[in-house]
C-alpha cells in the first residue's frame, strides 16, 4: 500500500496495514496535528507539519538546543525562511516568530535548496510541560500555516524497552495477540507530561511508565500480569476512570514477515532477465534511471523491518541506534530498495539512496513499537520515504493510523 502526504513524503505499508483507512488523516487522524492551511488558494506551496530533534527534553534549569524541521513543497518559488510560532493546543498564537527556519544546508538541513528548512531554539523549563509549535510562511502576500507540533518537557523515556514475547496472549475481544503485562494510554489534551502524576495513575493498576511518544500523547505502561487478556481489560477499565486519560487500549503484538533464506530468483549475475529482477523491467526502472538517476543520497528511505546488515558494501546504510538484530528479511528489503549492485548482480530500485534502518525486534515488536519507530523516523531530516514491513490484526489499529497520519502531515 502507498499513501502520499501533501508534502511529498511517501509511506509504504505492508499487507496488514493496507487494511487501514487512511483517508481519515484530514484533521489529524484523531490525535495528530491539524492539517496545514493557506489563506490564498493561488499559492502553490504546501508546508509540512514540523518535527523536533529531540522530541522531548527533561525538566531542568539548563537550556537545551532543539532543532525544528519543516519540509516545503510545491511549484512556486520558495521563501527565504519560515517562521516558528509558539501556539496553544488549539493553534492560537502565543509568541510569533520565535525562531527562523532556513534552507541553507546548516543544522540538520543537509543541502541548501532541498526545501527542508531547519532552525534551532534554546528551550528550558523547571517543570514538566506540553508546548505547541507551528511553522508559518509569509510569501507573495499569502500566509501558509502548518499543523501543530506537540513538544514535551518531561522525564519520560522516549525509547521503550522491548516487549516480552512470552507475555503475548490471545485477545479475547479481538483477533490479535496482546501483551498481558502492557497497556497503552493516551492523555487528554492539556495534561502536563509530568511522570509523577502519570505514574500515580499507573499505580492504580500496579503499573509504571516505560515509554512515551510526545507527538501522540501516548504512554506505554508495564502492569502486573496475571497472564490473561481479561486482566489487561480490567486494568483498562480502571485507567479510564481517571479524567486525565483520554483512551486506553491493549498493546497488540505486531505481525512481521518470517525471516527466510535469500531468494535465489534474485541472484542475477549482473543481468536483468524475465526470471531475474523482472520487476525492474515491469516498472520501467531503466527509463526512470535515465531521467532521474538512481535516487539521491540526500533523500533517505527509512526501513522499518528486521534490522539491516549495514556492513554489506552495496548498501549506503546509516546504522542508527534503532538498527539491531540484522536478519535476512530486513537486509533483503533494503537491497530491493537501494542495492548498488551486489556481488550477485542485484540492483535496487533507487540504488543511489541512503537507507535508515529501524529494527522492529521480531516477536518483541508491538503496536507501540511501530508508533515509536514511525515517529522517530520523522526526526531524520533526510528521510523522504518510510517503508514498513509489519502490521497488526488488532482492533486498535487506529493508533497506528494516528502515527501514520502524523508522518503524512510532516511531509
Phi, psi and omega in degrees: 000148174227146178221125183258128172282160183291353182251012171098355178275132180255135174247116177258130183235159182284183188297327182285318177291341177296342179282349179287149175259101185272359179298339180284007181294334178301126182092008172097003175065024176101318182226355180274185182287162176291154180293156178293155183230155171221144186271353182221108186302336183285350179284109185269054173231146178233132188254125180284147176294144187286156169236162182229144173234117352285166181275348180211140175234152182283151176289122179193170178276356183270129180289137181241130176288129178238129180260130178254140183236146173207138181255131179249135177224166180131172186270344182284154175302134185283154175288162180291329183208155170254162182241135177265125178248145168268131183228174173267184185298337180264005179085010178280136187295132172251304178227124184268145171052053181281345176197144174272150171244130185234151176260073189234010180078008179259172181053232180267002174282111190284336188210130176298133176089005181270003178068015168263115184260141177218153178202154185245148180220136176274121182237144176205154176199138178281343182235159176296142182201153171252122181248157185229136181224153172219165178247143184230140174239127172253114189208126177053040176079006180239157178243128179244128182244139174276177168287182187260134176263129171275127178234137185247140161255110189198154175270013186286143180288120183286338179242116182281154174290155180299147174289158183263112181303333180292343180268001181286126179229160179291131176288119182285352180241014181198192186257359188258173165268140177234158180273122187289345182250019183221147173220140173260138176232154172235127180279158178290151177304138178090352177283122182297138181280053180272121186297327184300305179293328178293319177291330175295319175295316179299327181295339178292345174239026181054046183235177177207157179283130177236002178186158177208152176232097186305317185299336182250356186057039181259141171235144171257125179253137168263126184239159172297131186252136169261010177080013183234155175292325181295330175297324176295314182291329175295320177295319179299316179301320179293315182298324183287353175281350180270130185297333182282352182259116181280324180202158177212145186199158178295156172263104184283145172290131180278153181260121179242154179299147178286129176299141181215158177301161181304145181278112184294344178291348180263000180277099199258341183061027176087359183243138173264112182237169179303334181262359187220113183055040179302332184295333179295320177289322182299321181267006178059048183297320182299321179294321179294318179298323180296328181275320190231005183073194183261032181107200185213122181297346176273355180242101190267165175241123173277128181249101178266107192194198162295167181297164182244136177281097184278000179278349178293137185288348185265002181244127171274095198231128177265107183279084183286173179295346179272356184265101179230159173053062177303130181226158185311315187298312180299317180292322179295317178297318178300320179294319177301325181280310195225018179297136180271014184096097181278178185302336178274357177094003181290138180235133178282158179298321179238074190289352179249032185245141177275139184251140179237098184281141174230106187285135185267355174067023173057232184293342177279355179290147183218172175302317178299316182298320177302312179300318181298315183289321176300315181293320179297322180297332180295333181280359178265108191297333183282343186289125176241345181225139173242121176254122183240121177250060181194170177184191175220165171255019185286149172287356182252027178299345178302334178288323173292323177303319179298319178294319179294321178296322177297319178296315180298317179295334181282346174113000000 
